[in-house]
Amino acid sequence: MNIDRNAFAELQSTAGTEFVAELVDTFVEDAPRMLAELRDAQAAGAADRFRRAAHSLKSNASTFGASRLAALARELELGGIPADALPIGALQSEFERAAAALKDLARG
């Protein structure tokens, strides 16, 4: 699993289990829009929009301990717009894995 269980447990301890479950649901709903923004910004050559979307996804993933997802988003944030769609596709795949794992952890 690509979720840091200690970071997730600490978040639950600090914010409360029910609230974290709500946050996970919000993240799972919002992240596809961030991924779409990455694709749109890539197509438009809009580097600032691309960087902001990658940064938002990285920050949210880090909050939940989704370390692999955060690392991939960080690479995009720092690396700029990629020449092809492969990095965003990898990010999408990792998001799907992380979302499933986060939902499982949030539900206990």
N, C-alpha and C positions, 0 to 999 in steps of 0.2 A: 504494500500500500504506500502511496506517495503522500500520505498525510502524517505529519508529525503529531503523534497521539498526545505527547506531553504538552505541546503548544495548544492543541485543541482542548485538552482537559483543563489547562490553565485558563483559557478563555471562558470555558463553562463555569469554572470556579469563580472567576471575577465578575462575569456578566450574568450568570444564571443560565441554567440548562434550557429553560423554555425560551428565553430571549435569544440564545445562540441558535436554537432551532429555527426561530423566525429569521434571524440573520442569514442562516444557510439558505432558507427558501428564497429570500430576496436576492442573494448572490446568484443562485441557480437561475433565477428569472432574469437578472440584469446582465450576467456575463455574455449571453448570446448577442445582446445589443452591442456590447463592447467588441466582441469578435467581428460583428458586422461593420462596426465603425473602423476597425483595423482594415478590413477588406476594402471599404469605401475610400478610406484615406490612401491606401496603397494604390488603388485605381486612379485616384485624382492626383497622386504625387504630392499629397499634403502632409509634409513631414511633421509639422507641429501637432496636427490632429492625430497622426499615427502614434507619435510619442506619448501624447496624453492618454490615449486609449490603452496603450501597452502599460503605461504607468498605473493607471487605475486598476487594470486587471492584476498586475503584479502586487499592488498594495492590498487588494482584497484577498487574493490568494494567500499572501503572507499572514494576514490576520487569522486565517483558519489553519495555518500550518500546512497548506498545500504547497510544499516546497518545490516540487518538480514543476508545477504550473507556474509558480512565481519565478523560477529560474528561467523558464522559456520566455515568459513575458518580459523579464529583465533584459534578456538577450535582444529582443526586438526593440525595447525602449532605447537601449544604448547603441544598437547596431543600425538603427534607421530602417527605412523602407527596403525590404528585400526585393531582389530582382524577380523572384517567382513566388508562387503561392505555397510552396512546401513548408516554410516555417509557420505560417498561419494555420495550415492544415495540421501540423504537429501540435500546435497550441490547442486547436479545437479538439483533437483526440485526447490530449491530456486533460482538458477541461471536462470532457465527458467522464473520464475515469475518476477524476477528483470529485466531481459533482455526486456521482454514485456513492463514493466512499464517505463524503461529508454527510450525505443524507442518512446513510447507515449509522454513522457515529452520532449524529444529532438525535436520531430516534432511539438510540441506546441499544 
